[in-house]
Amino acid sequence: MKRFWSIPLMLMLFACQTPKESREELSLVGCWELRLDSTDVTEQVQLPGTTDTNQKGYPNNDKEETTHLSRPFRYQGKAWYQKEITIPENWEGKSIWLILERTKPTQIWVDSIYVGSSDHISTPQEYDLSAYLRAGKHHLTILVDNGLSVPPQLLDNSHAYTESTQTNWNGIIGDLKLEARPQFHIRRIQVYPHADQKTVDVKIKLSNPFEQMIVAAVQIEMEAFNTGLEHHIKFNKNIVVQQDEIIFQIPMGDDALEWSEFSPTLYLLTANIQGENIQDSQSTTFGLRDFKAEGTQFNINGLTTFLRGKHDACVFPLTGHVPMDTAAWRRYFRIAKEYGINHCRFHSWCPPKACFEAADIEGFYLQPELPFWGKMEKGDTTLIHFLTKEGLQIQEAYGNHASFVMMAIGNELSGDQ
């Protein structure tokens, strides 16, 4: 694909570096060039945002719609977003990743070189651009397709897409950035709490391009927050890294603090791995809790609880897309709790990280769902493979959150059991 704009846009850079984590970020928030696939017109838009929030697309002159939201502008199909970026000199030799927190299926080009594609609609899309970016200026092009880039049933049978609630927007919302990581780095931390045993299993997934055994020191610290009580744990271990995954079982002690709607105590877990010429650190949050079904009842940490739930179909008519900030979701849950509600199921869609973070803090039980309602047939491998992939991604991306206590494989399902 050739570059199709002649007027470069200067990248507004926001760089931050925490010495402990030895990572840097370049924000891609700001002005981008947009070209809709059906036109030859180049326009300027703001990202994060959508064609709706930027008032791009085709004016909607239908004033008699009664079954779904009335969008001022409509657009379904491919939209091309492009921006000139500048990679700092000190990023040479680092692992460079593009983060798109929430969007529709995308394809990526750096300059005229095709990088790849992603169809994650429930979780962030991450692209490894290390092989394509050197210090200096480049053109980053992102194709976002909100048309037939997913199984066609989703367009009318999922609140991740339907016009009746969220709308089928085109754009990128939430975090939008480049991140420079050490070549050897922590890819993800997954925490599996056992409240009855006062322990946690910590699984650290690594990116190790060196293809050799590495002697390293691992330090894991856990600090309680969102509570008036104090609890701190420090765990150290020297290891030989032979695989891309390391697992530890860590006792939290008899004074460990549990999470529930009644006392939503959280822990900040920071893992640091250090060896000769390698160092990286990453953090995550979790709650020490066991949410289980026993017979016909649910319990949290052994205490029988009654789920007083509400249904959420992603109804946000002012923007036409889900809010991506924690403050908006904390307000949402506080209002729900004023009505005695302690549980929310997300009808045929999955909310973003900010929602889980807010529910963790407020003490709210969440049930995300796969983005589909309707008929599942064993022979429809396109649909089944897509939903299976989305389900695994949802669990990996949001599974550490204490509020994530249940999950459904869809809504109002029929077909093969």
Secondary structure, DSSP 8 states (H G I E B T S, - for coil): ------S-------EEEETTTTEEEEE--EEEEEEETT---EEEEEESEETTTTT-SEE-------SS---SEE--SEEEEEEEEEE-GGGTTSEEEEEEEEESSEEEEETTEEEEEE--SSS-EEEE-TTT--SEEEEEEEEEE-STTS-GGGGTS-TTT-TTTT----EEEEEEEEEEE-SSEEEEEEEEEETTTTEEEEEEEEE-TT-S-EEEEEEEEEEEESSSS--EEEEEEEEEE-SSEEEEEEE--TT--BBSSSSB-EEEEEEEEEETTEEEEEEEEE-B--EEEETTEEEETTEEE---EEEE----TTTSS---SHHHHHHHHHHHHHTT--EEEETTS---HHHHHHHHHHT-EEE-B-S-EEEE-TT-HHHHHHHHHHHHHHHHHHTT-TTB---BS-EEEEE--
